[in-house]
């Protein structure tokens, strides 16, 4: 990372959620010191409280039938740190390692993602496929596709008779695509985005594969779901995407999506309560801002009211009699955002550069900010299941990691 990016605080562009003062917010931090390790936290009145002696994993907390009632019953002692100070110290480049910093607000949950859930991004996936990973071909292919399809895909209900009829027309024109199949067909695309415990949090570096020359951020709402399929809350996520890898072949999806530090979540997880529920997710507006060290600035947005599949339908297509998640899961819901803005050469579109600052924000979720590096230069993922259990055992928290006390 260059000196320029390291000297520019991430927190300077952070705008906390308008209602951090209300709602129920939980997360995870790293607590340094003589007995360091991850801790589950609760935000109350602008102060961050360590509740890991009572519940040491977010997974265990979300298995409760009413986690909000449980949290409200907890006796809270002296706060660990204020939320503003925690956000500032979570900037990896400016961190005081004697103070806590944010981690991803989940732990043992599977990290799943739904793809091709918006019409605009669905067309961009078809463009990637047709371009075979070459961004220079994207513009002409995009124009040809729009002319050939001749329909507003955003108005087509996936799996409907209208969708089936359009499929037949496109097949006859040689325009059908595997991305249109999951975009307007009956079955949603749901894939494994990352391994449990591998996601990074607010202020951390996000990783782009060093061989990728065409990539982008994907600002998304992410649901937190229990093992029985109950949606307990939501957060923001960056589903870092390699357009060239996936465009060359859909069979490269795992390399396009699951790399070191390629999943960011946070800053906190907002639980469903009387101030926030699934309707707020359905109405959410998510904003994106990318600031490059080269002076480049890109704005984008994603409106959840334009999603083609309801969030609860996506949950049902993820967890059912065919697949279970005993530790719960989080589900990226997809994005409307598809970057077309040229960064360098005309017609070449957008791709990340080292040091880019990516801010994903929503008034009901806060702001998730990360800085771009390559996946081989980002800090290596080291705390898996065994390391976590060993750490919690050494701190006397294993039982609280399984069942809240």
Buried (B, 14 or more C-beta within 10 A) or exposed (E): BEEEBBEBBBBEBBEBBEBBEEBBBBBBBBBBEEEBBBBBBBBBEEBBBBBBBBBBBBBBBBBBEEBBEBBEEBEEEEBBBBBEBBBBBBBBBBBEEEBBBBBBBBBBBBBBBBBBBBBBBBBBBBBBBBBEBBBEBBBEBBEEBEEEBEBEBBEBEBBEEEBEEBBEBBEEEEBBBBBBBBBBBEEBBBEBBBBBBBBBBBBBBBBBBEEBBBBBBBBBBBBBBBBEBBBBBBBBBBBBBBBBBBBBEBEBBEBBBBBBBBBBBBBBBBBBBEEBEBEBBBEBBBBBBBBBBEEBEBEBBBEBEEBBBEBBBBBEBBBEEEEEBEBBBBBBBBBBBBBEEBBEEEEBBBBBBBBBBBBBBBBBBBBBBBBBBBBBBBEEBEBEEEEBEEBBEEBEBBEBBBEBE
